[in-house]
Amino acid sequence: MERKEKHQALFPAHCTSVCTTDHQEVTNDNLEEILGVTPFEQHPYFELGDTLSVFYFHGGSLKNSGTLTIWHNRNQAAIKTSETALCGEWIETLRLIVSDQQEVGWTMKGELVTGRIAVDVSGTHGIYSCGQFFPNSPEQLAVGY
């Protein structure tokens, strides 16, 4: 019960999710099964001994639906939606995947935001700067990537 509540807290309220793999170690015995439930783009990143969680999520549209894979032992994650595929650092507290690529944007208040390209667990793009996520939305960023 505790794990299910934890998974529900991972995604926004409007998303439903299914966890196919929860903190499972990648072994020779289960590698093929894991490859079968994850996007092809993520396959080169799997190594024996990795500890993975894999989620399918649906947020009411194809744009907000996809697969999230978390490598707990490396603090890395990858997300795949119909519009994006991104791998990077996993920031558990913000439920955010942060790439190494830099981007510049402007907030609605005219403030310059420089940081790394990021995607949250519902597939929303934005910029991660100074410990904060600035979603690429009319409420946060006026001009972004």
N, C-alpha and C positions, 0 to 999 in steps of 0.2 A: 504494500500500500504506500509506503514512504517513497519508493522509487517512482511510482506512477504519479504521485503528487509533484515530485521533483521534475519529472518530464513535462507535466502540464505547465509548471512555472517557467520552463525554458522558453516556451513559445508564447506570443501574444494571445490574448483571450480570444480573438477572432480566428485563430488557427486551431486545427485539429492535428494531432500527430500520432504516428505509430512508430514505436521503437522496435527495430528488427534485431539489433545487436546492442547489448548493454554491458559496457566495461568488459568485453570479451577479448581474450588474448588471441592473436592470430597465430595459428599453428598450421602445420602441413595438412592436418586432418580437416580443418575448416576453411582453408584459404579459398577453395573453389566456391563454397557457399557464400563467403563474404564478397567475392568478385561478382557473384550473381545478383547481389542486392545493392551494389554501389555503381555509380556512374563510371563509364569507361575511362573518363579523363582522370579519375582518382587512382586507378589501378597501379600506375608506376610508383605511387607513394607508399604502398603497403609493404611492410617488412615483417618477417617472422618475429614474434615477441611483442609487437605493437599491442596496445590496449585500446580497443575501439568501441565507440557507440555510433550507431547509424540510425537516423530518423528520416521518415518520410513525413512531410508536413503539407497541409492544404489550408490556404487562407481565403477560400471563396472564389479564386480565379486561378487560371494557369500561371499568371504573372507572379502570384504569391504562393506558389506550390513548388515543391522540389525535394531535394535530398540534402541532409546535413550529416557529415561524417566528422567525428571528433577523435583525434589521436590524443588520448589522455596522458600517455607517457611522454609526449613531446610538446604538449600545450599548442598543438596545431589543429586546424580544422579546414574543411573544404565545404563549399556550398555549390549546388547545381540547381538552377531554376531554368525556366524556358528562356529567360533573358540573360542569364549570367552564369559564369563559372569562376569561382575565386578560391584560391588557397592562401593560407597565411596563419599568423599567430592567432590562437584562440584566447580571448579574454572572457573568462567564465563569468565574472561579476557583471559585465555589460552584455553578455550573450552576443559577442561580436567577433567577426573574422576580420583581421587587419592585414592587408598586404604590405609588401615592401615598397610599392609604387607611391610616389608623392603626387599630391594634387593641390590645387589652389582654388578657393571659392570665396564668395562674399556672403555674409549674413544679410538678413533683411534690414538690419540696423546699419549696414555699410561697413561692417568690420571684416577685415581680411582674415581668412582662415587658411592656414597652410598645414597640411598633415598627410597622413597615409590614407589611401583608398580603403574603405571598409564596407562590409555588408552585415546587416543584422540577421537574426535567425528567421525573419519573415521575408528576406530577400530585398530589403530596402537598402539602396546604395547611399553612401555619404562619405564624409571625411572624419577621420579620427585625429584629434589634435588636443594636446595638453590634457589628456585623460578624459576627454569628452567626445561623444559621437554627435556629429552634425549631419542629420539625414538630408539627402538631396530632395527637399520638399519645399513648397512655397512658404511654409511656416518657419523653416530654418535657414536654408540657403537660397539666396536670390539668383546667384550665378555659381554654378559648380561645373564639374566635369560632365 
